[in-house]
Amino acid sequence: MKPSNECIELVKHFEGFESEAYLCPANVWTIGYGRTRNVKEGDVITELQAERDLLEELVEFGEQVLRVVDVELTQKEFDALTSWTYNLGVGNLQSSTLLKKLNAGDKNSVPSEMLRWNKASGKVLEGLTRRRQAEADLWVS
């Protein structure tokens, strides 16, 4: 299973494109459409390269999602969880109550579990709240 265009567009919408490296609310150097791997102050990227990086990373994150999820996912569930994991990291997915409930077969609890992850550095962020809602909505659609 690969991330669909719906997943890609959701991530692009919430990450937004930034051609120059910046510190995100979690104080991590970020560039393009939310890329954090190997990013340092002063880095610059084109939108085309950022799109290529995003596609590559979403495929990688999707593979990691499938590695830790023990139940069958629909495309929309996979896309929602891949977006969530792209933003929060595989470590957070692996240690989450969301994954425990999902792997126990409780798919209905996933949207409410997703919504809990709307903070950066302990502060609720409106943008993260909107993103988590969009991911939860995609999960149930």
MODELLER restraints for C-alpha pairs under 7 A, 6 or more apart:
rsr = mdl.restraints
at = mdl.atoms
rsr.add(forms.Gaussian(group=physical.xy_distance, feature=features.Distance(at['CA:2:A'], at['CA:59:A']), mean=6.11, stdev=0.5))
rsr.add(forms.Gaussian(group=physical.xy_distance, feature=features.Distance(at['CA:2:A'], at['CA:62:A']), mean=6.60, stdev=0.5))
rsr.add(forms.Gaussian(group=physical.xy_distance, feature=features.Distance(at['CA:3:A'], at['CA:58:A']), mean=6.59, stdev=0.5))
rsr.add(forms.Gaussian(group=physical.xy_distance, feature=features.Distance(at['CA:3:A'], at['CA:59:A']), mean=6.41, stdev=0.5))
rsr.add(forms.Gaussian(group=physical.xy_distance, feature=features.Distance(at['CA:3:A'], at['CA:62:A']), mean=6.69, stdev=0.5))
rsr.add(forms.Gaussian(group=physical.xy_distance, feature=features.Distance(at['CA:3:A'], at['CA:79:A']), mean=5.65, stdev=0.5))
rsr.add(forms.Gaussian(group=physical.xy_distance, feature=features.Distance(at['CA:4:A'], at['CA:79:A']), mean=6.73, stdev=0.5))
rsr.add(forms.Gaussian(group=physical.xy_distance, feature=features.Distance(at['CA:7:A'], at['CA:79:A']), mean=5.04, stdev=0.5))
rsr.add(forms.Gaussian(group=physical.xy_distance, feature=features.Distance(at['CA:7:A'], at['CA:80:A']), mean=6.84, stdev=0.5))
rsr.add(forms.Gaussian(group=physical.xy_distance, feature=features.Distance(at['CA:7:A'], at['CA:83:A']), mean=6.45, stdev=0.5))
rsr.add(forms.Gaussian(group=physical.xy_distance, feature=features.Distance(at['CA:11:A'], at['CA:83:A']), mean=6.13, stdev=0.5))
rsr.add(forms.Gaussian(group=physical.xy_distance, feature=features.Distance(at['CA:12:A'], at['CA:33:A']), mean=5.94, stdev=0.5))
rsr.add(forms.Gaussian(group=physical.xy_distance, feature=features.Distance(at['CA:14:A'], at['CA:131:A']), mean=6.47, stdev=0.5))
rsr.add(forms.Gaussian(group=physical.xy_distance, feature=features.Distance(at['CA:15:A'], at['CA:33:A']), mean=5.24, stdev=0.5))
rsr.add(forms.Gaussian(group=physical.xy_distance, feature=features.Distance(at['CA:15:A'], at['CA:34:A']), mean=5.45, stdev=0.5))
rsr.add(forms.Gaussian(group=physical.xy_distance, feature=features.Distance(at['CA:16:A'], at['CA:33:A']), mean=5.68, stdev=0.5))
rsr.add(forms.Gaussian(group=physical.xy_distance, feature=features.Distance(at['CA:17:A'], at['CA:32:A']), mean=5.02, stdev=0.5))
rsr.add(forms.Gaussian(group=physical.xy_distance, feature=features.Distance(at['CA:17:A'], at['CA:33:A']), mean=4.98, stdev=0.5))
rsr.add(forms.Gaussian(group=physical.xy_distance, feature=features.Distance(at['CA:18:A'], at['CA:31:A']), mean=5.64, stdev=0.5))
rsr.add(forms.Gaussian(group=physical.xy_distance, feature=features.Distance(at['CA:18:A'], at['CA:32:A']), mean=4.83, stdev=0.5))
rsr.add(forms.Gaussian(group=physical.xy_distance, feature=features.Distance(at['CA:18:A'], at['CA:33:A']), mean=6.79, stdev=0.5))
rsr.add(forms.Gaussian(group=physical.xy_distance, feature=features.Distance(at['CA:19:A'], at['CA:31:A']), mean=6.31, stdev=0.5))
rsr.add(forms.Gaussian(group=physical.xy_distance, feature=features.Distance(at['CA:19:A'], at['CA:32:A']), mean=5.62, stdev=0.5))
rsr.add(forms.Gaussian(group=physical.xy_distance, feature=features.Distance(at['CA:19:A'], at['CA:44:A']), mean=5.45, stdev=0.5))
rsr.add(forms.Gaussian(group=physical.xy_distance, feature=features.Distance(at['CA:19:A'], at['CA:45:A']), mean=4.98, stdev=0.5))
rsr.add(forms.Gaussian(group=physical.xy_distance, feature=features.Distance(at['CA:19:A'], at['CA:46:A']), mean=6.09, stdev=0.5))
rsr.add(forms.Gaussian(group=physical.xy_distance, feature=features.Distance(at['CA:19:A'], at['CA:47:A']), mean=6.93, stdev=0.5))
rsr.add(forms.Gaussian(group=physical.xy_distance, feature=features.Distance(at['CA:20:A'], at['CA:31:A']), mean=6.00, stdev=0.5))
rsr.add(forms.Gaussian(group=physical.xy_distance, feature=features.Distance(at['CA:20:A'], at['CA:42:A']), mean=6.84, stdev=0.5))
rsr.add(forms.Gaussian(group=physical.xy_distance, feature=features.Distance(at['CA:20:A'], at['CA:43:A']), mean=5.87, stdev=0.5))
rsr.add(forms.Gaussian(group=physical.xy_distance, feature=features.Distance(at['CA:20:A'], at['CA:44:A']), mean=4.54, stdev=0.5))
rsr.add(forms.Gaussian(group=physical.xy_distance, feature=features.Distance(at['CA:20:A'], at['CA:45:A']), mean=6.54, stdev=0.5))
rsr.add(forms.Gaussian(group=physical.xy_distance, feature=features.Distance(at['CA:21:A'], at['CA:29:A']), mean=6.15, stdev=0.5))
rsr.add(forms.Gaussian(group=physical.xy_distance, feature=features.Distance(at['CA:21:A'], at['CA:30:A']), mean=5.35, stdev=0.5))
rsr.add(forms.Gaussian(group=physical.xy_distance, feature=features.Distance(at['CA:21:A'], at['CA:31:A']), mean=4.61, stdev=0.5))
rsr.add(forms.Gaussian(group=physical.xy_distance, feature=features.Distance(at['CA:21:A'], at['CA:40:A']), mean=6.73, stdev=0.5))
rsr.add(forms.Gaussian(group=physical.xy_distance, feature=features.Distance(at['CA:21:A'], at['CA:41:A']), mean=5.77, stdev=0.5))
rsr.add(forms.Gaussian(group=physical.xy_distance, feature=features.Distance(at['CA:21:A'], at['CA:42:A']), mean=6.00, stdev=0.5))
rsr.add(forms.Gaussian(group=physical.xy_distance, feature=features.Distance(at['CA:21:A'], at['CA:43:A']), mean=5.25, stdev=0.5))
rsr.add(forms.Gaussian(group=physical.xy_distance, feature=features.Distance(at['CA:21:A'], at['CA:44:A']), mean=6.32, stdev=0.5))
rsr.add(forms.Gaussian(group=physical.xy_distance, feature=features.Distance(at['CA:22:A'], at['CA:29:A']), mean=5.41, stdev=0.5))
rsr.add(forms.Gaussian(group=physical.xy_distance, feature=features.Distance(at['CA:22:A'], at['CA:30:A']), mean=5.40, stdev=0.5))
rsr.add(forms.Gaussian(group=physical.xy_distance, feature=features.Distance(at['CA:22:A'], at['CA:31:A']), mean=6.52, stdev=0.5))
rsr.add(forms.Gaussian(group=physical.xy_distance, feature=features.Distance(at['CA:23:A'], at['CA:29:A']), mean=4.59, stdev=0.5))
rsr.add(forms.Gaussian(group=physical.xy_distance, feature=features.Distance(at['CA:23:A'], at['CA:30:A']), mean=6.08, stdev=0.5))
rsr.add(forms.Gaussian(group=physical.xy_distance, feature=features.Distance(at['CA:24:A'], at['CA:30:A']), mean=6.33, stdev=0.5))
rsr.add(forms.Gaussian(group=physical.xy_distance, feature=features.Distance(at['CA:25:A'], at['CA:120:A']), mean=6.22, stdev=0.5))
rsr.add(forms.Gaussian(group=physical.xy_distance, feature=features.Distance(at['CA:26:A'], at['CA:120:A']), mean=5.39, stdev=0.5))
rsr.add(forms.Gaussian(group=physical.xy_distance, feature=features.Distance(at['CA:26:A'], at['CA:121:A']), mean=5.83, stdev=0.5))
rsr.add(forms.Gaussian(group=physical.xy_distance, feature=features.Distance(at['CA:29:A'], at['CA:36:A']), mean=5.99, stdev=0.5))
rsr.add(forms.Gaussian(group=physical.xy_distance, feature=features.Distance(at['CA:29:A'], at['CA:39:A']), mean=5.76, stdev=0.5))
rsr.add(forms.Gaussian(group=physical.xy_distance, feature=features.Distance(at['CA:29:A'], at['CA:40:A']), mean=5.89, stdev=0.5))
rsr.add(forms.Gaussian(group=physical.xy_distance, feature=features.Distance(at['CA:29:A'], at['CA:41:A']), mean=6.77, stdev=0.5))
rsr.add(forms.Gaussian(group=physical.xy_distance, feature=features.Distance(at['CA:30:A'], at['CA:36:A']), mean=4.66, stdev=0.5))
rsr.add(forms.Gaussian(group=physical.xy_distance, feature=features.Distance(at['CA:30:A'], at['CA:39:A']), mean=6.15, stdev=0.5))
rsr.add(forms.Gaussian(group=physical.xy_distance, feature=features.Distance(at['CA:31:A'], at['CA:39:A']), mean=6.95, stdev=0.5))
rsr.add(forms.Gaussian(group=physical.xy_distance, feature=features.Distance(at['CA:32:A'], at['CA:45:A']), mean=6.54, stdev=0.5))
rsr.add(forms.Gaussian(group=physical.xy_distance, feature=features.Distance(at['CA:32:A'], at['CA:47:A']), mean=6.85, stdev=0.5))
rsr.add(forms.Gaussian(group=physical.xy_distance, feature=features.Distance(at['CA:32:A'], at['CA:50:A']), mean=4.77, stdev=0.5))
rsr.add(forms.Gaussian(group=physical.xy_distance, feature=features.Distance(at['CA:33:A'], at['CA:50:A']), mean=6.18, stdev=0.5))
rsr.add(forms.Gaussian(group=physical.xy_distance, feature=features.Distance(at['CA:33:A'], at['CA:54:A']), mean=6.44, stdev=0.5))
rsr.add(forms.Gaussian(group=physical.xy_distance, feature=features.Distance(at['CA:58:A'], at['CA:86:A']), mean=6.86, stdev=0.5))
rsr.add(forms.Gaussian(group=physical.xy_distance, feature=features.Distance(at['CA:61:A'], at['CA:82:A']), mean=6.15, stdev=0.5))
rsr.add(forms.Gaussian(group=physical.xy_distance, feature=features.Distance(at['CA:61:A'], at['CA:85:A']), mean=6.84, stdev=0.5))
rsr.add(forms.Gaussian(group=physical.xy_distance, feature=features.Distance(at['CA:61:A'], at['CA:86:A']), mean=6.16, stdev=0.5))
rsr.add(forms.Gaussian(group=physical.xy_distance, feature=features.Distance(at['CA:62:A'], at['CA:82:A']), mean=5.31, stdev=0.5))
rsr.add(forms.Gaussian(group=physical.xy_distance, feature=features.Distance(at['CA:65:A'], at['CA:82:A']), mean=6.51, stdev=0.5))
rsr.add(forms.Gaussian(group=physical.xy_distance, feature=features.Distance(at['CA:69:A'], at['CA:103:A']), mean=6.12, stdev=0.5))
rsr.add(forms.Gaussian(group=physical.xy_distance, feature=features.Distance(at['CA:70:A'], at['CA:103:A']), mean=5.34, stdev=0.5))
rsr.add(forms.Gaussian(group=physical.xy_distance, feature=features.Distance(at['CA:71:A'], at['CA:103:A']), mean=5.96, stdev=0.5))
rsr.add(forms.Gaussian(group=physical.xy_distance, feature=features.Distance(at['CA:71:A'], at['CA:105:A']), mean=6.88, stdev=0.5))
rsr.add(forms.Gaussian(group=physical.xy_distance, feature=features.Distance(at['CA:76:A'], at['CA:138:A']), mean=6.00, stdev=0.5))
rsr.add(forms.Gaussian(group=physical.xy_distance, feature=features.Distance(at['CA:76:A'], at['CA:139:A']), mean=5.63, stdev=0.5))
rsr.add(forms.Gaussian(group=physical.xy_distance, feature=features.Distance(at['CA:77:A'], at['CA:138:A']), mean=6.98, stdev=0.5))
rsr.add(forms.Gaussian(group=physical.xy_distance, feature=features.Distance(at['CA:77:A'], at['CA:139:A']), mean=4.51, stdev=0.5))
rsr.add(forms.Gaussian(group=physical.xy_distance, feature=features.Distance(at['CA:80:A'], at['CA:135:A']), mean=4.83, stdev=0.5))
rsr.add(forms.Gaussian(group=physical.xy_distance, feature=features.Distance(at['CA:80:A'], at['CA:136:A']), mean=6.94, stdev=0.5))
rsr.add(forms.Gaussian(group=physical.xy_distance, feature=features.Distance(at['CA:80:A'], at['CA:138:A']), mean=5.78, stdev=0.5))
rsr.add(forms.Gaussian(group=physical.xy_distance, feature=features.Distance(at['CA:80:A'], at['CA:139:A']), mean=5.45, stdev=0.5))
rsr.add(forms.Gaussian(group=physical.xy_distance, feature=features.Distance(at['CA:84:A'], at['CA:135:A']), mean=6.90, stdev=0.5))
rsr.add(forms.Gaussian(group=physical.xy_distance, feature=features.Distance(at['CA:85:A'], at['CA:93:A']), mean=6.41, stdev=0.5))
rsr.add(forms.Gaussian(group=physical.xy_distance, feature=features.Distance(at['CA:93:A'], at['CA:99:A']), mean=6.30, stdev=0.5))
rsr.add(forms.Gaussian(group=physical.xy_distance, feature=features.Distance(at['CA:98:A'], at['CA:110:A']), mean=5.77, stdev=0.5))
rsr.add(forms.Gaussian(group=physical.xy_distance, feature=features.Distance(at['CA:98:A'], at['CA:113:A']), mean=5.35, stdev=0.5))
rsr.add(forms.Gaussian(group=physical.xy_distance, feature=features.Distance(at['CA:102:A'], at['CA:110:A']), mean=6.63, stdev=0.5))
rsr.add(forms.Gaussian(group=physical.xy_distance, feature=features.Distance(at['CA:111:A'], at['CA:136:A']), mean=4.43, stdev=0.5))
rsr.add(forms.Gaussian(group=physical.xy_distance, feature=features.Distance(at['CA:111:A'], at['CA:139:A']), mean=6.82, stdev=0.5))
rsr.add(forms.Gaussian(group=physical.xy_distance, feature=features.Distance(at['CA:114:A'], at['CA:132:A']), mean=5.97, stdev=0.5))
rsr.add(forms.Gaussian(group=physical.xy_distance, feature=features.Distance(at['CA:114:A'], at['CA:136:A']), mean=6.42, stdev=0.5))
rsr.add(forms.Gaussian(group=physical.xy_distance, feature=features.Distance(at['CA:115:A'], at['CA:129:A']), mean=6.91, stdev=0.5))
rsr.add(forms.Gaussian(group=physical.xy_distance, feature=features.Distance(at['CA:115:A'], at['CA:132:A']), mean=5.16, stdev=0.5))
rsr.add(forms.Gaussian(group=physical.xy_distance, feature=features.Distance(at['CA:115:A'], at['CA:133:A']), mean=6.33, stdev=0.5))
rsr.add(forms.Gaussian(group=physical.xy_distance, feature=features.Distance(at['CA:118:A'], at['CA:124:A']), mean=5.62, stdev=0.5))
rsr.add(forms.Gaussian(group=physical.xy_distance, feature=features.Distance(at['CA:118:A'], at['CA:125:A']), mean=6.13, stdev=0.5))
rsr.add(forms.Gaussian(group=physical.xy_distance, feature=features.Distance(at['CA:118:A'], at['CA:128:A']), mean=4.83, stdev=0.5))
rsr.add(forms.Gaussian(group=physical.xy_distance, feature=features.Distance(at['CA:118:A'], at['CA:129:A']), mean=5.04, stdev=0.5))
rsr.add(forms.Gaussian(group=physical.xy_distance, feature=features.Distance(at['CA:118:A'], at['CA:132:A']), mean=6.76, stdev=0.5))
rsr.add(forms.Gaussian(group=physical.xy_distance, feature=features.Distance(at['CA:119:A'], at['CA:125:A']), mean=5.69, stdev=0.5))
rsr.add(forms.Gaussian(group=physical.xy_distance, feature=features.Distance(at['CA:119:A'], at['CA:128:A']), mean=6.92, stdev=0.5))
